Amino acid sequence: MARPGAALARGGRSDRRAVRAAHLRPGARPRPDGRAPQVPPGPLLGRGGGRPCPRGRDQPLDRPGPGTLGGARAQGAARPVRGDRAGSRRRPWPGCSALRSTVSDTPEWERRAARGLAFLRRRITGEYEVDEFGFDEDLTHHVLLNLVRPLYERYFRVEARGLERVPAEGGALIVANHSGTLPLDALMTQVALWDHHPAGRHLRMLAADVVFTMPYVGEYARKAGHTLACNPDAQQLLAQGEVVGVWPEGFKGIGKPFAERYRLQRFGRGGFVSAALRTGTPIIPTAIVGAEEIYPKIGDLKPLARLLNLPYFPLTPTFPWFGPLGLVPLPSKWYIVFGEPIDTSGYDPAAAEDPMLVFNLTDQVRETIQDTLYRVLLQRRSVFF
């Protein structure tokens, strides 16, 4: 029989068969058609190949074959050391750190797509909850807040200060000034508490009746967790440990002329103070600077407002002169400052019936917000920067 080296030098299919036949395992015999040799039945080899063990067992090779989990050596894995009997023939395992890095390397668009598909599945199967006020937390967090978040982060560039003064758990009453012709300040406060508060508190706002009579607006206001500005609803939410937001100026605040900007209007009869006294929750005065400049109101078409059943029909430097473009707000710089809480836990619930106490606390909250507004106005560099 020809030597293996000579056969390899000559080349050709028959020569390669001779080389293969020269290296057959004991007991194997070449096939007449030149295909793989027939091997007697024996122990099953590993996925990466193997060779007979002197003890009669198959032992995996140091380098696993393609298609196996260890086919590519993990970066930084130690190579087998000669004489190390425990790990000389052990395949390197990538480890949990490699798996974590694979997950972290997933593109952001893939993670967003996965969250979107999970949201659609819940909506189709009905695996979401709605409370007695109509609050749809799943829809609010995944859709409604995403619609206004670009305004908060990129357009108005809101800076929220004093968020740590809002308790991480339990009820609290946020009382803020109202302005801007359209109530965008309430929505920005909601985004600030959910996105930037350490505990991610959701703001349940008290809105006027007209909000819930408007088509589509009232429905989505309910789904976002808002309710009527009445004492029974406010007390129930505070008793349940929710953060409730109230803007006592109402339409007098958002509809005031631009010449009266940052001058607080009357706070009503102090109904929010009564709700806080009955539930023993803290009152947090909050000042919002920047909303007055988004729609400078220079006039009011009252006949048209009565015809449309609106509290006012504003005239601004851009609306209605520029049509739909006039509805685009000016990109002012915003600040939302949460003040020191006013503790009401030391009062008896019956104190809510004392008109003098309610008036004094209402006036204290109003003066605190007004002083904060003046202080922030003195500190800001410009309306838009």
C-alpha positions as CSV (number, residue, x, y, z in Angstrom):
1,M,0.0,0.0,0.0
2,A,1.3,3.4,-0.9
3,R,2.6,5.7,1.8
4,P,0.2,8.4,2.9
5,G,2.7,11.2,2.1
6,A,3.3,9.9,-1.4
7,A,-0.4,9.6,-2.0
8,L,-1.0,13.2,-0.9
9,A,1.7,14.5,-3.1
10,R,0.3,12.9,-6.2
11,G,-3.2,14.3,-5.5
12,G,-6.4,12.9,-7.0
13,R,-9.6,11.4,-5.4
14,S,-8.1,7.8,-5.3
15,D,-5.1,9.1,-3.4
16,R,-7.2,11.0,-0.9
17,R,-9.1,7.7,-0.3
18,A,-5.8,6.0,0.4
19,V,-4.9,8.7,3.0
20,R,-8.3,8.4,4.7
21,A,-7.9,4.6,4.8
22,A,-4.5,4.9,6.4
23,H,-5.9,6.8,9.3
24,L,-9.0,4.8,10.0
25,R,-10.0,3.9,13.6
26,P,-9.4,0.3,14.6
27,G,-12.3,-1.8,13.3
28,A,-13.3,0.7,10.6
29,R,-13.3,-0.4,7.0
30,P,-13.4,1.8,3.9
31,R,-16.4,1.8,1.6
32,P,-15.9,0.7,-1.9
33,D,-17.5,4.0,-3.2
34,G,-15.0,6.1,-1.4
35,R,-17.5,7.8,1.0
36,A,-17.1,8.1,4.8
37,P,-15.8,4.9,6.4
38,Q,-18.1,2.6,8.3
39,V,-17.4,2.7,12.0
40,P,-18.6,0.0,14.4
41,P,-21.3,1.2,16.9
42,G,-19.7,2.9,19.9
43,P,-20.3,5.7,22.4
44,L,-21.9,8.9,21.1
45,L,-19.4,11.6,20.5
46,G,-19.9,15.2,21.8
47,R,-21.4,17.9,19.6
48,G,-18.0,19.4,19.0
49,G,-16.4,16.1,18.0
50,G,-14.2,13.8,20.1
51,R,-11.7,11.1,20.3
52,P,-11.6,7.8,22.2
53,C,-10.7,8.0,25.8
54,P,-8.2,5.5,27.2
55,R,-10.8,4.5,29.7
56,G,-13.3,3.7,27.0
57,R,-15.4,6.9,27.3
58,D,-15.6,9.8,24.8
59,Q,-14.0,13.0,25.8
60,P,-14.8,16.4,24.1
61,L,-12.1,18.2,22.3
62,D,-10.7,21.4,23.6
63,R,-12.1,23.4,20.7
64,P,-15.8,22.8,20.1
65,G,-17.1,22.6,16.6
66,P,-19.2,25.2,14.8
67,G,-22.8,25.5,15.9
68,T,-22.2,24.8,19.5
69,L,-22.7,27.3,22.3
70,G,-19.0,27.5,23.0
71,G,-18.0,27.6,19.3
72,A,-16.5,31.1,19.6
73,R,-14.2,31.5,22.6
74,A,-15.4,34.3,24.9
75,Q,-13.3,37.3,24.9
76,G,-10.9,37.3,27.8
77,A,-11.5,33.6,28.7
78,A,-8.5,31.8,30.0
79,R,-6.9,29.1,27.8
80,P,-6.3,25.7,29.2
81,V,-3.0,25.4,31.1
82,R,-0.9,22.3,30.7
83,G,-1.0,20.2,33.8
84,D,-4.3,21.7,35.0
85,R,-6.3,18.5,35.2
86,A,-9.5,20.1,36.3
87,G,-9.8,22.6,33.4
88,S,-7.5,21.4,30.7
89,R,-10.3,20.1,28.5
90,R,-13.2,22.3,29.7
91,R,-15.0,24.5,27.2
92,P,-15.1,28.2,28.2
93,W,-18.6,29.4,29.1
94,P,-19.5,32.9,28.1
95,G,-21.0,33.7,31.5
96,C,-23.9,35.9,32.6
97,S,-22.0,39.1,31.9
98,A,-21.9,38.3,28.2
99,L,-25.6,37.6,28.2
100,R,-26.3,40.9,29.9
101,S,-24.1,42.8,27.4
102,T,-26.1,41.2,24.6
103,V,-29.3,42.5,26.1
104,S,-27.9,46.0,26.6
105,D,-26.6,46.0,23.0
106,T,-30.2,45.7,21.8
107,P,-31.1,48.8,19.8
108,E,-33.5,51.2,21.4
109,W,-36.0,50.9,18.5
110,E,-36.3,47.2,19.2
111,R,-37.0,47.8,22.9
112,R,-39.6,50.4,22.0
113,A,-41.2,48.1,19.4
114,A,-41.4,45.3,22.0
115,R,-43.1,47.7,24.5
116,G,-45.5,48.9,21.9
117,L,-46.5,45.3,20.9
118,A,-46.9,44.4,24.6
119,F,-49.2,47.5,25.0
120,L,-51.3,46.5,22.0
121,R,-51.6,43.0,23.3
122,R,-53.0,44.3,26.6
123,R,-55.4,46.6,24.9
124,I,-56.7,43.8,22.7
125,T,-57.0,41.2,25.5
126,G,-58.3,43.7,28.0
127,E,-55.5,43.1,30.5
128,Y,-55.6,46.6,32.0
129,E,-57.4,48.3,34.9
130,V,-59.6,51.4,35.1
131,D,-60.5,52.8,38.6
132,E,-63.8,54.2,39.7
133,F,-62.9,57.7,38.3
134,G,-62.1,56.3,34.9
135,F,-58.3,56.5,35.3
136,D,-56.5,54.2,32.8
137,E,-53.0,54.1,34.1
138,D,-51.7,51.9,31.2
139,L,-53.0,54.3,28.5
140,T,-51.7,57.3,30.4
141,H,-48.2,56.1,30.9
142,H,-47.7,54.6,27.4
143,V,-49.6,57.1,25.2
144,L,-51.0,60.2,26.8
145,L,-47.8,61.3,28.6
146,N,-45.7,60.5,25.6
147,L,-47.7,63.1,23.6
148,V,-46.8,66.0,25.9
149,R,-43.4,64.8,27.0
150,P,-41.6,66.5,24.0
151,L,-43.1,69.8,25.0
152,Y,-41.7,69.4,28.6
153,E,-38.2,68.2,27.6
154,R,-37.4,70.0,24.3
155,Y,-39.8,72.8,23.7
156,F,-40.4,74.5,27.1
157,R,-37.2,72.9,28.6
158,V,-38.9,72.8,32.0
159,E,-36.8,72.8,35.2
160,A,-38.6,71.3,38.2
161,R,-37.3,72.3,41.6
162,G,-38.2,71.1,45.0
163,L,-39.6,67.7,43.9
164,E,-38.2,66.1,47.1
165,R,-40.8,68.2,49.0
166,V,-43.6,66.1,47.5
167,P,-44.0,63.0,49.8
168,A,-43.0,59.7,48.2
169,E,-46.1,58.0,49.5
170,G,-49.5,59.1,50.9
171,G,-51.8,61.9,49.9
172,A,-50.6,65.4,49.1
173,L,-52.4,68.5,47.6
174,I,-50.5,70.5,45.0
175,V,-51.8,74.1,44.7
176,A,-50.4,76.1,41.8
177,N,-51.0,79.3,39.9
178,H,-52.8,79.1,36.6
179,S,-51.9,80.9,33.3
180,G,-51.2,80.6,29.6
181,T,-54.6,80.9,27.9
182,L,-54.6,77.1,27.5
183,P,-54.0,74.9,30.6
184,L,-50.6,73.5,29.5
185,D,-49.1,74.3,32.9
186,A,-51.2,71.5,34.5
187,L,-50.0,69.0,32.0
188,M,-46.3,70.0,32.5
189,T,-46.7,69.6,36.3
190,Q,-48.1,66.1,35.7
191,V,-45.0,65.1,33.6
192,A,-42.7,66.6,36.2
193,L,-44.1,64.5,39.0
194,W,-44.2,61.3,37.0
195,D,-40.8,61.5,35.2
196,H,-38.6,63.3,37.7
197,H,-40.0,62.6,41.2
198,P,-38.0,59.9,42.9
199,A,-41.1,57.8,43.5
200,G,-42.8,58.6,40.2
201,R,-46.0,60.1,41.6
202,H,-49.0,60.5,39.4
203,L,-50.9,63.8,39.6
204,R,-54.7,63.6,39.7
205,M,-55.9,67.0,38.7
206,L,-59.2,68.7,39.6
207,A,-60.7,70.3,36.5
208,A,-63.6,72.6,35.7
209,D,-67.0,71.2,34.5
210,V,-66.5,72.6,31.0
211,V,-63.5,70.3,30.5
212,F,-65.7,67.2,30.8
213,T,-68.4,68.5,28.5
214,M,-66.0,69.0,25.5
215,P,-66.0,66.2,22.9
216,Y,-63.0,63.8,23.2
217,V,-61.3,66.2,25.7
218,G,-63.5,65.1,28.6
219,E,-63.1,61.4,27.8
220,Y,-59.3,61.5,27.7
221,A,-59.2,63.7,30.8
222,R,-61.0,61.0,32.7
223,K,-58.6,58.3,31.3
224,A,-55.6,60.5,32.4
225,G,-56.9,60.4,36.0
226,H,-58.5,63.8,36.3
227,T,-61.9,64.5,37.9
228,L,-64.3,67.3,38.7
229,A,-63.2,70.1,41.0
230,C,-65.5,69.2,43.9
231,N,-64.8,68.5,47.5
232,P,-66.1,64.9,47.6
233,D,-63.8,63.7,44.7
234,A,-60.9,65.6,46.2
235,Q,-61.3,64.1,49.6
236,Q,-61.7,60.6,48.3
237,L,-58.5,60.8,46.2
238,L,-56.5,62.3,49.1
239,A,-57.8,59.6,51.5
240,Q,-56.7,57.0,49.0
241,G,-53.1,58.4,49.2
242,E,-53.1,60.1,45.8
243,V,-51.3,63.3,44.8
244,V,-54.1,65.8,43.8
245,G,-53.5,69.0,41.9
246,V,-55.7,72.1,42.0
247,W,-55.4,75.4,40.3
248,P,-57.7,77.7,42.4
249,E,-57.6,80.7,40.0
250,G,-59.5,78.7,37.4
251,F,-60.4,80.4,34.1
252,K,-59.7,83.8,35.8
253,G,-56.1,82.8,35.9
254,I,-55.5,81.3,32.4
255,G,-57.7,83.9,30.7
256,K,-56.3,87.1,32.3
257,P,-54.7,89.7,30.0
258,F,-51.0,89.7,29.3
259,A,-50.6,93.0,31.2
260,E,-51.6,91.2,34.4
261,R,-49.2,88.3,34.1
262,Y,-47.9,86.7,37.3
263,R,-50.5,88.5,39.4
264,L,-52.5,85.9,41.2
265,Q,-56.3,86.2,41.0
266,R,-58.7,85.3,43.8
267,F,-58.4,81.7,45.1
268,G,-62.1,81.1,45.5
269,R,-63.6,80.1,48.8
270,G,-60.8,77.8,49.9
271,G,-62.5,74.5,49.1
272,F,-59.1,72.8,48.6
273,V,-58.1,73.8,52.1
274,S,-61.2,72.1,53.5
275,A,-60.4,68.9,51.7
276,A,-56.8,68.9,53.1
277,L,-58.0,69.5,56.6
278,R,-60.6,66.7,56.5
279,T,-57.9,64.2,55.3
280,G,-54.9,65.6,57.2
281,T,-52.8,65.8,54.0
282,P,-50.1,68.4,53.4
283,I,-50.6,71.4,51.1
284,I,-47.7,72.1,48.8
285,P,-47.7,75.6,47.2
286,T,-46.3,75.5,43.7
287,A,-45.2,78.4,41.4
288,I,-45.0,78.0,37.6
289,V,-43.0,80.6,35.7
290,G,-43.0,80.7,31.9
291,A,-46.5,79.7,31.0
292,E,-47.7,83.4,30.9
293,E,-45.7,84.0,27.7
294,I,-46.8,81.1,25.5
295,Y,-50.0,82.8,24.4
296,P,-49.9,86.5,25.2
297,K,-53.6,87.5,25.5
298,I,-54.2,91.0,24.1
299,G,-57.9,90.8,23.6
300,D,-61.1,88.8,24.1
301,L,-64.0,88.3,21.7
302,K,-66.8,87.8,24.2
303,P,-69.7,87.5,21.8
304,L,-68.0,84.7,20.0
305,A,-67.1,83.1,23.3
306,R,-70.8,83.1,24.4
307,L,-71.8,81.6,21.0
308,L,-69.3,78.8,21.4
309,N,-70.1,78.3,25.1
310,L,-66.5,79.1,26.0
311,P,-65.3,81.1,29.0
312,Y,-63.4,83.4,26.6
313,F,-62.1,83.6,23.0
314,P,-58.6,84.9,23.2
315,L,-56.8,87.2,20.8
316,T,-53.0,86.9,20.7
317,P,-50.3,88.4,18.4
318,T,-50.5,85.2,16.3
319,F,-54.1,83.9,16.7
320,P,-56.4,84.1,14.8
321,W,-54.3,86.2,12.3
322,F,-52.1,83.3,11.2
323,G,-54.8,80.6,11.3
324,P,-53.7,77.2,12.6
325,L,-50.1,78.4,12.9
326,G,-51.3,80.9,15.5
327,L,-52.1,78.0,17.9
328,V,-48.4,77.1,18.2
329,P,-47.2,78.3,21.6
330,L,-44.1,80.5,21.9
331,P,-41.1,78.5,23.2
332,S,-40.7,80.2,26.6
333,K,-38.4,78.8,29.3
334,W,-40.3,77.2,32.2
335,Y,-39.7,76.7,35.9
336,I,-41.9,74.7,38.3
337,V,-41.0,75.3,41.9
338,F,-42.5,73.1,44.6
339,G,-42.6,75.0,48.0
340,E,-42.4,73.8,51.6
341,P,-45.4,71.7,52.6
342,I,-48.0,73.2,54.9
343,D,-48.8,70.5,57.4
344,T,-52.5,70.0,58.3
345,S,-52.2,66.7,60.2
346,G,-52.3,68.6,63.5
347,Y,-55.8,69.9,62.9
348,D,-59.0,68.0,63.8
349,P,-61.2,67.1,60.7
350,A,-63.9,69.3,62.2
351,A,-61.6,72.3,61.7
352,A,-62.6,72.3,58.1
353,E,-65.9,73.9,59.2
354,D,-64.1,76.9,60.7
355,P,-64.3,79.7,58.0
356,M,-61.6,81.8,59.6
357,L,-59.1,79.0,59.7
358,V,-59.9,78.1,56.1
359,F,-59.5,81.7,55.0
360,N,-56.1,82.1,56.8
361,L,-54.7,78.9,55.3
362,T,-55.9,79.9,51.8
363,D,-54.3,83.3,52.1
364,Q,-51.1,81.7,53.4
365,V,-50.9,79.4,50.3
366,R,-51.6,82.3,48.0
367,E,-49.0,84.6,49.5
368,T,-46.4,81.8,49.4
369,I,-47.0,81.2,45.7
370,Q,-46.9,85.0,44.9
371,D,-43.6,85.5,46.7
372,T,-42.1,82.5,44.9
373,L,-43.2,83.8,41.5
374,Y,-41.5,87.2,42.2
375,R,-38.3,85.5,43.4
376,V,-38.0,83.3,40.3
377,L,-38.9,86.2,38.0
378,L,-36.0,88.2,39.4
379,Q,-33.6,85.2,39.0
380,R,-34.4,84.2,35.4
381,R,-32.2,85.6,32.7
382,S,-34.7,85.8,29.8
383,V,-38.2,84.8,28.8
384,F,-36.9,82.2,26.3
385,F,-33.5,81.2,27.8
